[in-house]
Amino acid sequence: MNLMKKVACFTLPLLVVASATAQLLPNDELSVLTRNAEKGDPISQLALADCYGMGRKGAERNMAKTIYWLEKAAKGTNYEISKKAGFQLAMFFTFGLGELERPKDGLYWSEKTYRQGETNAMGMCALNHRRLGNIKMAYQYALAEARWSHDSSKVRKVEAEYEKLLTPAELETCRKEAEALDPMKMMDARNEEVLIKSLKLIAATGDAQSQYELGMHHLKGEMGLPKSREIALGWFRRAAASGHQLAKDKVAELATEK
């Protein structure tokens, strides 16, 4: 057998297999994504939602399945995937057609993703609040978004629009409350939340310093934790049991305050 025949005998079967694989790959890839998504993999859940939303990888477009997998991804523990999926849900429910235009769901997901750091969700928060008749909250979000843009003309436009809908007293109150929606303040709040979660996880392992710090935060009512002498004392006692001297001092100090 000459060289050309040997090459043909070797390569032709591979070409046939490659062709068949190429035809099956989309469905195979969809099957793999589905299996991984069903196991709880957030990246696969988000990708599967895209497949059904755009008709990719052999999937037929199916809005119900798109929403289903987006919600799975948005409710997961992967922070970035949760934010991306939640933002897409907010878009669907805020600007969707027909049954997909659901202001309550749009508000839920737009506020959730905004609190996760997606500043582009502010406008949807305002729109959904307004659709639901929550004019004061709509104004606060609209004003916060306009301020964040650093465009004074946008601020004036929002002010002029809501001056027709709210009393001067209501406007003034809303202006003050809108400051809490500033993205930088929201970022500080998220950082505090992450820190407290980390402290609690470490404290649960028996770390006395973390237990002491949680006690101090509860004693002062800071870092988003409720001010509570009883909860603080509980953490101080746990830390003191491990020999933490400052915690022992706090237990003794609080005991004399009764």
Buried (B, 14 or more C-beta within 10 A) or exposed (E): EEEEEEEEEEEEEEEEEEEEEEEEEBEEBBEEBBEBBEEEBBBBBBBBBBBBBEEBBBBEEBBEBBBBBBBBBBEBEBEEBBBBBBBBBBBBBBEBEEEBBBBEBBBBBBBBBBBBBBBEBBBBBBBBBBBBEBBBBBBBBBBBBBBBEEEEEBBEEBBEEBEEEBEEEBBEBBBEBBEEBEBEEBEEBBEBEEBBEEBEEBBEEEBBBBBBBBBBBBBEEEBEBEEEEEBBBBBBBBBBBEEBEBBBEBBEEBEEEE
